[in-house]
Amino acid sequence: MGQTYLPNGRTQGLYNFTRVCHPSATETMKTCRLHCLPVLLLIAVGCIGLTPLIEYHKLTNLTLQDNAMSRNSTGLYPIEMEWRSNEVGIMHDKVAAVVLVGATNQFPMRRQHDTLLTNRWVAQVPVAATNNVLRYRIKVTWQLRGPAEETNSQLSEEYILRIAD
């Protein structure tokens, strides 16, 4: 009835058993695309969802900007800032901040440990009695974990502190 007997005892009639057991390379690629690609996409979407898409480093100046500070007898004025980052590899003990005044003057900032937040920094910057304005920038430097311990930094825009007599 149109059946062919094969050496392994199977019969070949309407269906080709060798093609079912041994698919061609084209059929294998089609099967992989249909089954493997959705699984890989789910894994990729899951991994991306667990990590932030954009790394950011945000420096916020907390010093008065709109109103002037009153002149004091010490001549020292507080410059405060908050620095936030979502980068995972930052070594928090290797973060340092400075206030830059002019081309050469640097005043180190220290963490405000008296607050619950350790991402707030403050520095006391001297202003001469003859000056009513202080132009400054804030620079934050940090190190990343890893074999090279890469160093990176962020420089703020220029800020102006006004001092009223």
C-alpha positions in Angstrom: 0.0 0.0 0.0 2.7 2.4 -0.8 4.8 1.8 2.3 8.5 1.4 2.2 10.3 -0.8 4.8 13.4 0.8 6.2 16.4 -1.2 7.7 15.7 -0.1 11.3 12.2 -1.7 11.1 10.2 1.5 10.6 8.0 2.1 7.7 7.9 5.1 5.6 4.6 6.0 4.1 2.9 9.4 4.2 5.3 10.8 6.7 9.0 11.2 6.4 10.4 10.1 9.8 14.0 11.1 9.1 13.0 14.8 8.7 11.2 14.7 12.1 14.2 13.2 13.9 16.9 15.2 12.0 15.6 18.7 11.2 17.5 20.8 8.7 19.6 23.9 9.7 16.8 26.2 8.4 14.2 24.5 10.6 16.5 24.7 13.6 16.9 28.4 13.1 13.1 28.9 12.8 12.5 26.9 16.0 15.2 28.9 17.9 13.7 32.2 16.8 10.2 31.1 17.8 11.2 29.7 21.2 14.5 31.1 22.3 14.0 34.8 21.3 11.0 35.4 23.6 12.9 33.8 26.5 16.0 36.0 25.9 13.8 39.1 25.6 12.1 38.3 29.0 15.5 37.8 30.6 16.8 41.1 29.1 13.8 43.1 30.2 14.0 41.6 33.7 17.6 42.5 34.1 17.1 46.1 32.7 14.2 46.5 35.1 16.4 45.8 38.1 19.1 48.3 37.2 18.6 52.0 36.6 18.6 53.0 33.0 20.5 56.2 33.5 23.2 56.9 36.1 23.0 60.3 37.6 25.1 62.4 40.0 23.0 65.3 41.3 24.7 68.2 43.2 22.2 70.6 44.9 23.4 73.8 46.4 21.7 74.4 49.8 23.2 77.8 50.5 20.9 80.9 50.3 20.8 82.1 46.8 17.9 84.6 46.5 18.4 86.4 49.9 21.7 87.8 51.1 23.4 86.5 54.3 24.1 89.0 57.0 27.7 89.9 57.5 29.2 88.4 60.6 32.2 89.2 62.7 34.2 86.1 61.9 34.1 86.6 58.2 33.3 82.9 57.7 30.2 81.9 55.8 28.7 78.4 55.4 28.4 76.8 52.0 26.2 73.8 52.1 25.3 71.2 49.4 23.8 67.8 48.9 25.2 65.2 46.5 23.2 62.2 45.4 24.2 59.4 43.0 22.6 56.2 42.0 25.9 54.7 40.6 26.4 51.3 42.3 30.2 51.1 42.4 30.9 54.3 44.3 33.2 53.9 47.3 31.4 56.2 49.8 34.5 56.7 52.0 36.4 58.0 48.9 33.9 60.8 48.1 35.4 64.3 48.7 34.0 67.8 48.0 35.7 71.2 47.8 34.5 74.8 47.3 36.4 76.5 44.6 36.8 80.3 44.8 38.7 82.0 42.0 41.3 80.1 40.2 43.4 78.8 43.1 41.5 78.9 46.4 40.0 75.6 47.5 38.1 75.0 50.8 37.5 71.4 51.7 33.9 70.4 52.6 33.1 68.0 55.4 30.1 65.7 55.8 27.4 66.8 58.2 27.4 63.7 60.4 25.1 65.4 62.9 22.2 64.8 60.5 20.9 61.4 59.5 21.8 62.1 55.9 25.5 61.6 55.1 25.2 63.0 51.6 25.1 66.6 52.9 28.3 68.6 53.0 29.4 72.0 54.5 32.4 74.3 54.3 33.2 77.6 56.1 34.5 80.0 53.4 36.2 83.3 54.4 35.0 86.5 52.7 36.9 89.8 53.2 35.0 92.6 54.9 35.3 94.7 51.7 33.5 92.1 49.5 29.8 91.8 49.3 29.7 89.0 46.8 31.4 85.6 46.7 31.5 83.6 43.4 32.2 79.9 43.9 31.8 76.5 42.4 31.6 73.1 44.2 33.5 70.1 43.0 32.8 66.5 44.1 35.3 63.7 43.4 34.7 60.0 44.0 36.2 56.6 43.3 34.6 53.6 41.8 35.1 50.0 43.0 36.9 47.7 40.6 40.3 46.6 39.5 41.4 50.1 38.4 39.5 52.1 41.1 38.5 54.7 38.6 38.3 58.3 39.8 35.6 60.6 38.5 34.4 64.2 39.4 31.6 66.6 38.9 31.9 70.4 38.8 28.9 72.6 39.6 27.8 75.8 37.8 29.0 79.1 39.3 27.0 80.2 42.3 26.9 83.6 43.9 26.6 84.3 47.7 25.5 87.9 48.5 26.5 89.4 51.8 24.5 92.3 53.3 25.9 94.8 55.7 
